[in-house]
């Protein structure tokens, strides 16, 4: 363990399975089933759940009923139910749904090629457009809460992403804060297509802390090549206390530019919670209820999912002798 950091006492985990998981599936699923999964996740203690995306129903028909899904959920006090949008039309659509908890987020790309594939514009132009989002959020009375730096560890289209490129993106964000007059609370490094390793996780977290010393660093990790949880452990040991995760390991990136298809889903929520609890880190999440939610996700999807704990169970019964 790094001598300069301690394990966090509490880790905040944002759930993305209901959006990222169902969006990538080739077919659509019943609204009632997806609402039940969101409710099960909330009952397990997830404080923030990304429910759906407000995007083109022609391009992503699985999310065409996002408005109705939010309306169908029985909301639990203390849980935020968020959505994703990529343009102003999507944002305005989300604003029109009272049940959506709006989060002001900005998006930056370390890979120019990936930005062009995902957004139709290069990374520099995408970064410049974020200034307009700052103004749009401000006009809507919405604070800037977070920023994501996509492909922060590597890109299937461009290959290695140097620390110099990451530093340049972070410097741009720092300058934007000064120019636009806002303070960014959280910045997520996103391993969008699964290039991260424990060493690069530690190095790039340090880079963020050096250039943006007041920001809270989060990680959006994928388990594309089987070391997602090793990367999470490296981050925990480096003091990171904010993660995105996906129940049962649902989801992935459909635009990863890889011949074998999409990048595997986010690190598995229940497996991450188990790791935290085994290390003595609190999460505020009921692990047994979360495992039940993962098994519900598997029944809805109709095939075996990638989570480990949902199949093996936790150690609670074995430790209690039952």
C-alpha positions as CSV (number, residue, x, y, z in Angstrom):
1,X,0.0,0.0,0.0
2,X,1.2,3.5,-0.8
3,X,2.8,5.0,2.3
4,X,1.3,8.5,1.6
5,X,-2.4,7.4,1.6
6,X,-4.8,5.7,3.9
7,X,-7.8,3.7,3.0
8,X,-10.9,5.9,3.1
9,X,-13.3,5.4,6.0
10,X,-16.4,5.6,3.7
11,X,-16.7,5.1,-0.1
12,X,-19.5,6.6,-2.2
13,X,-20.8,4.4,-5.0
14,X,-23.0,5.6,-7.8
15,X,-25.1,2.9,-9.5
16,X,-25.2,3.0,-13.3
17,X,-26.6,-0.4,-14.2
18,X,-30.2,0.5,-15.0
19,X,-29.0,3.0,-17.6
20,X,-25.7,1.6,-18.9
21,X,-26.8,-2.0,-18.6
22,X,-30.1,-1.9,-20.4
23,X,-29.0,0.6,-22.9
24,X,-26.5,-1.8,-24.5
25,X,-28.8,-4.8,-24.6
26,X,-30.0,-5.7,-28.2
27,X,-33.6,-5.8,-27.1
28,X,-35.9,-3.7,-24.8
29,X,-37.2,-4.9,-21.5
30,X,-40.5,-4.2,-19.7
31,X,-40.8,-1.0,-17.9
32,X,-42.2,-2.6,-14.8
33,X,-39.2,-4.9,-14.6
34,X,-36.7,-2.1,-14.9
35,X,-38.6,0.0,-12.3
36,X,-38.5,-3.0,-9.9
37,X,-34.7,-3.2,-10.3
38,X,-34.2,0.5,-9.6
39,X,-36.4,0.2,-6.5
40,X,-34.5,-2.9,-5.3
41,X,-31.2,-1.0,-5.7
42,X,-32.6,2.0,-3.7
43,X,-33.8,-0.4,-1.0
44,X,-30.2,-1.8,-0.8
45,X,-29.0,1.7,0.1
46,X,-27.6,3.1,-3.2
47,X,-27.6,6.8,-2.7
48,X,-27.5,7.7,-6.4
49,X,-28.9,5.6,-9.3
50,X,-28.6,6.5,-13.0
51,X,-32.0,5.3,-14.2
52,X,-32.0,6.1,-18.0
53,X,-30.6,8.3,-20.7
54,X,-32.5,11.0,-22.6
55,X,-31.2,10.3,-26.1
56,X,-32.5,9.7,-29.6
57,X,-35.1,6.9,-29.5
58,X,-34.1,6.1,-33.1
59,X,-30.5,5.5,-32.1
60,X,-31.2,4.0,-28.7
61,X,-34.7,2.5,-28.7
62,X,-34.0,0.8,-25.4
63,X,-34.3,4.2,-23.7
64,X,-37.3,5.5,-25.6
65,X,-39.5,5.2,-22.6
66,X,-37.1,7.0,-20.1
67,X,-39.8,9.6,-19.2
68,X,-42.3,6.8,-18.3
69,X,-39.7,4.8,-16.4
70,X,-38.9,7.7,-14.1
71,X,-42.6,8.2,-13.5
72,X,-43.2,4.5,-12.7
73,X,-40.5,4.3,-9.9
74,X,-41.6,4.4,-6.3
75,X,-38.9,6.8,-5.0
76,X,-37.1,6.2,-1.8
77,X,-36.3,9.2,0.4
78,X,-32.6,9.9,0.4
79,X,-31.9,8.4,-3.0
80,X,-31.1,10.5,-6.1
81,X,-32.5,9.2,-9.4
82,X,-30.5,10.7,-12.3
83,X,-30.4,10.6,-16.0
84,X,-27.9,11.1,-18.8
85,X,-28.2,13.5,-21.8
86,X,-25.8,14.3,-24.6
87,X,-27.3,17.5,-26.1
88,X,-29.6,20.3,-25.2
89,X,-32.7,18.5,-26.5
90,X,-32.0,15.6,-24.1
91,X,-31.4,18.0,-21.2
92,X,-34.6,19.8,-21.9
93,X,-36.5,16.5,-22.1
94,X,-35.0,15.5,-18.7
95,X,-35.9,18.8,-17.2
96,X,-39.5,18.2,-18.2
97,X,-39.7,15.1,-16.0
98,X,-40.3,16.0,-12.4
99,X,-38.9,12.7,-11.1
100,X,-35.4,13.3,-12.5
101,X,-32.8,14.5,-10.1
102,X,-30.7,16.7,-12.4
103,X,-27.0,16.7,-12.1
104,X,-24.8,19.2,-13.9
105,X,-22.0,17.2,-15.5
106,X,-19.4,18.1,-18.1
107,X,-17.7,15.7,-20.5
108,X,-14.1,15.8,-21.8
109,X,-12.1,13.4,-23.9
110,X,-8.5,12.4,-23.9
111,X,-8.8,10.6,-27.2
112,X,-9.7,12.7,-30.3
113,X,-10.7,9.7,-32.3
114,X,-13.0,8.4,-29.6
115,X,-14.6,11.8,-29.3
116,X,-15.3,11.9,-33.0
117,X,-16.8,8.4,-33.0
118,X,-18.9,9.1,-29.9
119,X,-20.0,12.7,-30.6
120,X,-19.1,13.5,-34.2
121,X,-16.6,16.2,-33.2
122,X,-13.0,16.2,-32.0
123,X,-11.8,16.3,-28.3
124,X,-10.8,20.0,-28.5
125,X,-14.1,21.1,-29.9
126,X,-15.9,18.9,-27.4
127,X,-14.0,20.6,-24.6
128,X,-14.8,24.1,-25.9
129,X,-18.5,23.2,-26.1
130,X,-18.5,22.5,-22.3
131,X,-18.4,26.3,-21.7
132,X,-21.8,26.5,-23.2
133,X,-23.0,23.8,-20.9
134,X,-21.7,25.8,-17.9
135,X,-23.9,28.7,-19.0
136,X,-26.9,26.4,-19.8
137,X,-26.7,24.8,-16.3
138,X,-26.3,28.2,-14.7
139,X,-29.4,29.5,-16.5
140,X,-31.3,26.5,-15.3
141,X,-30.2,27.1,-11.7
142,X,-28.1,23.9,-11.7
143,X,-24.6,23.8,-10.1
144,X,-21.8,22.1,-11.9
145,X,-21.3,18.9,-9.8
146,X,-18.9,16.7,-11.8
147,X,-16.8,16.3,-14.9
148,X,-15.8,13.2,-16.7
149,X,-12.5,12.7,-18.6
150,X,-13.3,9.9,-21.0
151,X,-10.7,7.4,-22.3
152,X,-8.4,8.6,-19.6
153,X,-6.2,5.5,-19.6
154,X,-6.1,4.4,-23.3
155,X,-8.2,4.1,-26.5
156,X,-8.7,1.2,-28.9
157,X,-8.7,3.7,-31.7
158,X,-5.6,5.7,-30.8
159,X,-3.7,3.4,-28.5
160,X,-1.8,4.7,-25.5
161,X,-3.0,8.0,-23.9
162,X,0.0,9.8,-22.5
163,X,0.0,11.6,-19.1
164,X,0.9,14.8,-21.1
165,X,-2.5,14.6,-22.9
166,X,-4.3,14.0,-19.6
167,X,-2.4,16.9,-18.1
168,X,-3.4,19.2,-21.0
169,X,-7.1,18.2,-20.5
170,X,-6.9,18.9,-16.8
171,X,-5.3,22.2,-17.4
172,X,-8.1,23.1,-19.8
173,X,-10.6,22.3,-17.0
174,X,-8.7,24.3,-14.5
175,X,-8.7,27.3,-16.9
176,X,-12.4,26.9,-17.6
177,X,-13.1,27.1,-13.9
178,X,-11.2,30.4,-13.6
179,X,-12.8,31.8,-16.8
180,X,-16.4,30.7,-16.1
181,X,-16.3,31.3,-12.4
182,X,-17.3,28.0,-11.0
183,X,-15.7,25.4,-8.7
184,X,-15.7,21.7,-9.8
185,X,-16.4,19.4,-6.9
186,X,-15.8,16.0,-8.5
187,X,-13.8,14.8,-11.5
188,X,-14.0,11.2,-12.7
189,X,-11.3,9.5,-14.7
190,X,-13.1,7.1,-17.0
191,X,-11.5,3.9,-18.2
192,X,-14.0,3.8,-21.0
193,X,-12.6,0.9,-22.9
194,X,-10.6,-1.0,-20.3
195,X,-6.9,0.1,-20.6
196,X,-6.3,1.0,-17.0
197,X,-3.9,-0.9,-14.7
198,X,-3.2,-0.4,-11.0
199,X,0.0,1.6,-11.8
200,X,-1.7,3.9,-14.2
201,X,-4.6,4.4,-11.8
202,X,-2.3,5.6,-9.1
203,X,-0.3,7.8,-11.4
204,X,-3.3,9.5,-13.0
205,X,-5.1,10.1,-9.7
206,X,-1.9,11.8,-8.5
207,X,-1.9,13.9,-11.7
208,X,-5.5,15.1,-11.0
209,X,-4.6,16.0,-7.5
210,X,-1.6,18.0,-8.6
211,X,-3.4,20.0,-11.3
212,X,-6.8,20.2,-9.6
213,X,-5.9,20.0,-5.9
214,X,-9.4,20.9,-4.6
215,X,-11.3,18.4,-6.7
216,X,-12.5,15.1,-5.4
217,X,-11.3,12.3,-7.7
218,X,-13.7,9.6,-8.8
219,X,-13.2,6.6,-11.0
220,X,-15.4,5.1,-13.7
221,X,-13.8,1.7,-14.3
222,X,-14.6,-1.1,-16.8
223,X,-13.7,-4.7,-16.3
224,X,-13.0,-5.3,-20.0
225,X,-9.8,-7.3,-19.4
226,X,-10.5,-8.7,-16.0
227,X,-8.5,-6.3,-13.7
228,X,-11.2,-3.8,-13.0
229,X,-11.3,-4.8,-9.3
230,X,-7.5,-4.7,-9.1
231,X,-7.8,-1.2,-10.4
232,X,-10.4,-0.4,-7.8
233,X,-8.2,-1.8,-5.0
234,X,-5.3,0.4,-6.2
235,X,-7.6,3.4,-6.1
236,X,-8.8,2.6,-2.6
237,X,-5.3,2.2,-1.4
238,X,-4.6,5.6,-2.9
239,X,-7.4,7.2,-1.0
240,X,-10.1,7.4,-3.7
241,X,-13.5,7.3,-2.2
242,X,-15.9,7.8,-5.2
243,X,-16.8,5.2,-7.8
244,X,-19.3,4.4,-10.5
245,X,-20.4,0.8,-10.6
246,X,-23.0,-1.4,-12.2
247,X,-25.1,-4.0,-10.6
248,X,-24.2,-7.6,-11.7
249,X,-21.5,-6.1,-14.0
250,X,-24.1,-4.9,-16.5
251,X,-23.3,-2.6,-19.4
252,X,-20.4,-1.7,-21.5
253,X,-19.3,0.8,-24.2
254,X,-20.8,0.1,-27.6
255,X,-18.5,2.5,-29.4
256,X,-15.2,1.1,-28.2
257,X,-13.8,0.5,-31.6
258,X,-12.8,-3.1,-31.0
259,X,-13.2,-6.0,-33.3
260,X,-14.7,-8.2,-30.6
261,X,-17.5,-5.8,-29.7
262,X,-18.3,-3.7,-26.7
263,X,-16.1,-3.0,-23.7
264,X,-17.3,-5.0,-20.7
265,X,-19.5,-3.3,-18.2
266,X,-18.5,-1.1,-15.2
267,X,-17.0,-2.9,-12.3
268,X,-19.7,-4.9,-10.5
269,X,-21.4,-3.0,-7.7
270,X,-21.9,-5.8,-5.3
271,X,-18.4,-7.1,-5.8
272,X,-17.0,-3.6,-5.1
273,X,-19.1,-3.3,-2.0
274,X,-17.9,-6.7,-0.8
275,X,-14.3,-5.6,-1.3
276,X,-14.9,-2.4,0.6
277,X,-16.5,-4.2,3.5
278,X,-13.8,-6.8,3.7
279,X,-11.3,-3.9,4.0
280,X,-13.3,-2.3,6.8
281,X,-14.6,0.5,4.6
282,X,-18.2,1.6,5.1
283,X,-20.5,2.2,2.1
284,X,-24.0,2.6,3.6
285,X,-25.1,-0.3,1.4
286,X,-26.8,-3.5,2.6
287,X,-24.8,-6.1,0.7
288,X,-27.3,-8.9,1.0
289,X,-30.1,-6.8,-0.5
290,X,-27.7,-5.7,-3.2
291,X,-27.0,-9.3,-4.1
292,X,-30.7,-9.9,-4.3
293,X,-31.0,-6.9,-6.7
294,X,-28.2,-8.4,-8.8
295,X,-30.0,-11.7,-9.0
296,X,-33.1,-9.8,-10.0
297,X,-31.2,-8.2,-12.8
298,X,-30.0,-11.6,-14.0
299,X,-33.6,-12.9,-14.1
300,X,-34.7,-9.8,-16.1
301,X,-31.9,-10.1,-18.6
302,X,-32.4,-13.8,-18.9
303,X,-28.8,-15.0,-19.0
304,X,-25.9,-15.5,-16.6
305,X,-24.3,-12.1,-15.7
306,X,-20.7,-11.4,-14.8
307,X,-21.0,-10.6,-11.1
308,X,-19.1,-13.0,-8.8
309,X,-20.9,-12.4,-5.5
310,X,-24.4,-12.9,-6.9
311,X,-23.4,-16.5,-7.7
312,X,-21.1,-17.3,-4.8
313,X,-23.0,-15.4,-2.0
314,X,-21.3,-13.3,0.6
315,X,-19.4,-14.7,3.7
316,X,-22.2,-13.7,6.1
317,X,-23.8,-17.1,6.5
318,X,-20.5,-18.9,6.7
319,X,-19.1,-16.6,9.3
320,X,-22.3,-16.9,11.4
321,X,-22.2,-20.7,11.1
322,X,-25.6,-20.8,9.3
